[in-house]
Amino acid sequence: MKFKLSFKVFDDYPKIHLSGENLHSEINEILMTIKRLSEENNRTRILVDAWDFPDIPDMEKFYIGELGAKMFGSRIKIALLRKPEHINKFTENVAVNRGGILYIVSDEQEAIRWLLS
């Protein structure tokens, strides 16, 4: 496993921190781990901090959006923190167009406001 995941559970949401290398073969495992953590902690809102995760190609962004929407659907609301230079809204658009609830942003306070709205 080339990625690292840590988390802290707050009253309204868990904050999950992702770091490490991006490997296409591990995207499914990353999303399954996030889903498991949300279920174990009975949370429907999740803040994912992927600030330290490297940029990824658009085809992987498409795959993540599609798989994330399939896995989480409209049951789980996810705010994803990324560096501004890594945000092009492609993953967000793919996920939302397939029924997911995802917001990708670089400001943590904005992400939390959206998540709790």
N, C-alpha and C positions, 0 to 999 in steps of 0.2 A: 504494500500500500504506500503510495507516494504522497498522499495528501494527509494533512493533520486536521482534526476536528476537535474543538473544545466548545463547551457551552455553559451558560449560566441561566438559570430560570428566574425570571422576575414575576411579579404578580400577574401581569397580563400577557406576557409572551416570553419565550426563551430567546436568548441571543446566542447564535451559533457562529463561531469563528472558524473560517476555513483558511488554510494556508498550504503551501507545498507546490508540487508540480501539477500541471493539468494533464491528465491522461484520459483520452477518450474512453478507454476501457473501464475507468473508474467512475465515470459520471453516474451510471446507474447505482453504484454502491453509495456514492455521496448522497444522491436523492433519497435512496431507501433509508439511509441513516437519519437524514433530516426528518423523514416521515415517521420513523420509529420514535425518535425523540419527541416529536409533537404528540404522538399517540400516548406514549408513556407518561407524559406530563400533562395530558388532557388540555392541550392548547390548540387553538385554531388560528392563531396569529404568530408569525415567526419572523424574527429579524436575523438575516444571514449577513454576516460581515465577511465578504470575500475581497476586501481591500487588498490583501497581500497575495491574492491569487493572480497569476499572470494573465495577460490578455489571451484570448482564444480566437481561433478562426471563425468566420461567420457560419460555416456549416455546423460547427460544434454548438454555436449559439442557437442555431435553428433546432438542432437535436435536443438541447437542454430545454428550450421552450416547449417543444412538442411533448417530450417525455414528462416534464414537470407538470404540464396541464393535464396529461393523462393520469399521472400519479396522484396529484393533489386536487384536481378539479376545482370546483368553486367552494369546497369545504375548508380549505386552508388559504389564508391570506399571507403572502410573503413579501417582505420588503428586503431588497438586496442592495447592500452597500458595495460600490465599486469606485475605483479611481475615475475621475472625470474623463480621462483619455481612453478609458476602456468601455465607456457607455455610448452605445449607438441606438439603443432601444429595440434592437432586432429581437433579442430573446424575449423581452417584455411583450412586444407586438405578437410574436408567434404564440406565446402562452395565452395572452388575453383573447386572441382570435380563436383559440381552441377551448375557451371556457375557464381558464385559470385566472387567478387574482394575483398579479405580480406587479411590483413597482420597483424599478431600478433607479437608484439615486446615489449621489456622492455625499450628501449631508445627513448625518445620523439623526439629528433632531427632526428634520423634515421626514425622514423615513418613519420615525416613531409616531409623529403626528398623523401621517397617512395610515399607518398600521392600526392605530387606536381609533380612527374615525369610523 
